Amino acid sequence: MKFKQIVKQLIDAEWVARVLEVLDRRSDNRMAELGILSQAFEFIKINQVPGDYFEFGLWRGKTFGYAHRMKHRYGRHDMKLWGFDSFQGLPDTEEHPDNIWYKGQFACTRPEFEAILKSRGIRSAEYELVEGFYSESLNDSAHRRLSGRTAAVIYIDCDLYDSTIQVLNFIQPYLVNGSIICFDDFYNYKGDPEQGEQKALAEFLQKETHIGFIPYLTYAPLGKSFICRLK
Ligand SMILES: C[S@@+](CC[C@H](N)C(=O)[O-])C[C@H]1O[C@@H](n2cnc3c(N)ncnc32)[C@H](O)[C@@H]1O
């Protein structure tokens, strides 16, 4: 066998081994982002929870695309998908030894994001985007746009404590009994309850005593979801 052929066969074997490894990892018996969204959409279908899908932290639209798939799978034809992002990546991040983030991380411009959605067959009439850092964009004008709407599923994937607390304060008027709220990074920071999404949720629930979050499903690798109950 010629040298070139041997090299080619070795490369092919390596490539096949890599693909098999990825497929194997994906076939692990675990629920990740797609799985939790599938469960959430089935939950709201069975329980007839009215409302839209809200996602905070879009990056390149992976989970937004999953939600779109579930909207169609579960026949939620009137459901609007709302996306909230700076389209400039993360804002300044918290100073902490466990901090793994940096300013500008996950930047994806709005035109890039819209092009990705288009390439996946997501029509612009199916979604609405609210652009800007949450400290500015989660404002009265955003509330006016959302007037009369409720949130059936909320996906929070904005990594930071500051961002998450702003999101939780913003979503209050849209919560109904049975709204599902997913936190993508709940067990980040080595699971420290004094940081990130976990800290933000604990503070929020302490303040908003009329809102209860019933623990629902935990998902890989760091996520946790809740069912909203209004007291
Ligand atoms: C980890 S990425 C989201 C990943 C995405 N859900 C996916 O499926 O790939 C985090 C996103 O949160 C956004 N983000 C975080 N904090 C924000 C803030 N305060 N204001 C606006 N966007 C923020 C970032 O711009 C980034 O797109």
Ligand as a Chemical Component Dictionary entry (heavy atoms), coordinates in Angstrom:
data_LIG
# 
_chem_comp.id                   LIG 
_chem_comp.type                 NON-POLYMER 
_chem_comp.pdbx_formal_charge   0 
_chem_comp.three_letter_code    LIG 
# 
loop_
_chem_comp_atom.comp_id 
_chem_comp_atom.atom_id 
_chem_comp_atom.alt_atom_id 
_chem_comp_atom.type_symbol 
_chem_comp_atom.charge 
_chem_comp_atom.model_Cartn_x 
_chem_comp_atom.model_Cartn_y 
_chem_comp_atom.model_Cartn_z 
_chem_comp_atom.pdbx_ordinal 
LIG C1  C1  C 0  -24.318 31.227 27.273 1  
LIG S1  S1  S 1  -24.923 32.404 26.144 2  
LIG C2  C2  C 0  -26.517 31.783 25.711 3  
LIG C3  C3  C 0  -26.489 30.436 25.024 4  
LIG C4  C4  C 0  -27.713 30.115 24.206 5  
LIG N1  N1  N 0  -28.921 29.988 24.991 6  
LIG C5  C5  C 0  -27.496 28.858 23.395 7  
LIG O1  O1  O 0  -28.405 28.065 23.249 8  
LIG O2  O2  O -1 -26.390 28.664 22.885 9  
LIG C6  C6  C 0  -25.282 33.770 27.184 10 
LIG C7  C7  C 0  -25.983 34.931 26.491 11 
LIG O3  O3  O 0  -26.486 35.806 27.487 12 
LIG C8  C8  C 0  -26.400 37.148 27.008 13 
LIG N2  N2  N 0  -26.412 38.029 28.192 14 
LIG C9  C9  C 0  -25.900 37.757 29.425 15 
LIG N3  N3  N 0  -26.098 38.784 30.250 16 
LIG C10 C10 C 0  -26.762 39.736 29.545 17 
LIG C11 C11 C 0  -27.259 41.032 29.866 18 
LIG N4  N4  N 0  -27.111 41.571 31.079 19 
LIG N5  N5  N 0  -27.919 41.714 28.911 20 
LIG C12 C12 C 0  -28.093 41.184 27.679 21 
LIG N6  N6  N 0  -27.635 39.960 27.303 22 
LIG C13 C13 C 0  -26.974 39.245 28.240 23 
LIG C14 C14 C 0  -25.112 37.163 26.210 24 
LIG O4  O4  O 0  -25.115 38.182 25.241 25 
LIG C15 C15 C 0  -25.101 35.751 25.582 26 
LIG O5  O5  O 0  -25.661 35.762 24.289 27 
# 
loop_
_chem_comp_bond.comp_id 
_chem_comp_bond.atom_id_1 
_chem_comp_bond.atom_id_2 
_chem_comp_bond.value_order 
_chem_comp_bond.pdbx_ordinal 
LIG C1  S1  SING 1  
LIG S1  C2  SING 2  
LIG S1  C6  SING 3  
LIG C2  C3  SING 4  
LIG C3  C4  SING 5  
LIG C4  N1  SING 6  
LIG C4  C5  SING 7  
LIG C5  O1  DOUB 8  
LIG C5  O2  SING 9  
LIG C6  C7  SING 10 
LIG C7  O3  SING 11 
LIG C7  C15 SING 12 
LIG O3  C8  SING 13 
LIG C8  N2  SING 14 
LIG C8  C14 SING 15 
LIG N2  C9  SING 16 
LIG N2  C13 SING 17 
LIG C9  N3  DOUB 18 
LIG N3  C10 SING 19 
LIG C10 C11 SING 20 
LIG C10 C13 DOUB 21 
LIG C11 N4  SING 22 
LIG C11 N5  DOUB 23 
LIG N5  C12 SING 24 
LIG C12 N6  DOUB 25 
LIG N6  C13 SING 26 
LIG C14 O4  SING 27 
LIG C14 C15 SING 28 
LIG C15 O5  SING 29 
# 
